[in-house]
Amino acid sequence: KVVVSIGTTAFEAIILPGPVREDVIYLKLPNGYNLAVKVDRIKSIKKIATITPKYTLPKMLVTAREDLPEVSIIHCGGTIASRIEYTTGAVAPAFSAEELSNAIPELFSIIKPRLTMLFNIFSENMTPKHWIEIAKTTYRELLSGAKSVIITHGTDTLHYSAAALAFMLRNLKGPVVLTGAMRSSDRPASDAPTNLIASSIFATKSDVGEPVILMHGTPDDTCFFAHRGVRCIKLHSTRRDAFRSIGIPPIARVDIREQKVDILYPHHKKTTEIESELKAVFEPKTAIIFIYPGMPQDIIDSFTDRNYRGLVLVGTGLGHVPEYMFESIQRAIENGIIVVMTTQCLLGGVYLDVYETGRKLKTLGVVSGRNMLPHVAYIKLGWLLAQDIPEAEVKDLMGKNITGEIVYQESPVYF
């Protein structure tokens, strides 16, 4: 805590953490507002106290009802299970049973939650190693008796983790739901409580046996969609209904007022009593490359020189790259790299037989990713390469539907 003098005015404030800049400091004023001040405007600044972030909840008895289905909630970080300590502006996790009971008491009338704090990181910091840990933990929870699993996760890369789990986990005994929040749980109009409530309803009242992303379906709190994990992407940076199913309808709609699940896409995988499978592996030397005009060909060369095993190209249109890049692509393939082509168009797909550019790429040995979403093709390729299977089989499987990642007939309604 400091006293800051600017011109003839002096005031108390708390110095906040912020972006590293030598010309600006960030202050929290006594009225709660934050202020960015240029250093050259400050006449003097004097420390008067040290404040430690504090956050306390009223003591309360949290009782889990034994007659409700036991659902495992695995926390991986992100906005959905975070709060702001308003004195200092610090962000902290809010994930204990007591905190959940204070924030979302309705949850305890739907499920009997058991909580696992796996990690607490922003989703941009997720790596394939984290996907593997999430998959293993989900598998263990389902084996140990949980009816279903809810995974709380930051939204920025939520669709990557959902796709990874779709390949790593097979024959699910219960629903696996990934959810997040666009606004933290202690903010006005936060979507965190309703997303968790909707996820709990879906987790206990559906027979969907594949990982889904469950978020707001509209900006208000009346509609929630469960999206297939391998056919979904975050399409908006701020809206609460940021996620969309691509090429197919959402699997289900959830009504939290009536606690009802309506199936919209009947071609989903169903829960099963068949023994679950876990293949939690990923080849780290797999990369995804966005093609753009004027792109230097040595970008691809750099991956070849570093002995990468798989490259997913996000090409233009039907799956094209500039012709001057053919040499680098050929060199990569000759060095044993599997090169898969996807398209920057979210709808439609890769068709390498239509134009000469595509036919030449196919002759070089480029594998069509069909209409897989680029991030899904990247995860699928890395997952296949990590298994002890021949290169020819990897290429063959990239063109086959394993878990609903390829759509044979896109719905015209969802364009």
Secondary structure, DSSP 4 states (H G I P E B T S, - for coil): -EEEEETTEEEEEEEEP-S--SSEEEEE-TTS-EEEEEGGG-SEEEE------------------TTSPEEEEEE--SGGGEEEETTTTEEEE--SHHHHHHH-GGGGGT-EEEEEE-----GGG--HHHHHHHHHHHHHHHHTT-SEEEEE--STTHHHHHHHHHHHEES-SS-EEEE--SS-TTSTT-SHHHHHHHHHHHHHH--B-S-EEEEESSSSSS-EEEEETTSEEE--SS-TT-EEESSS--SEEEETTTTEEEES-TTS-B--SSPPEE-----SSEEEEE--TT--THHHHHHHHTT-SEEEEEEBTTTB--GGGHHHHHHHHHTT-EEEEEESSSSS---TTSSHHHHHHHHHTPEE-TT--HHHHHHHHHHHHTSS--HHHHHHHHTS-SSS-S-SS--GGG-
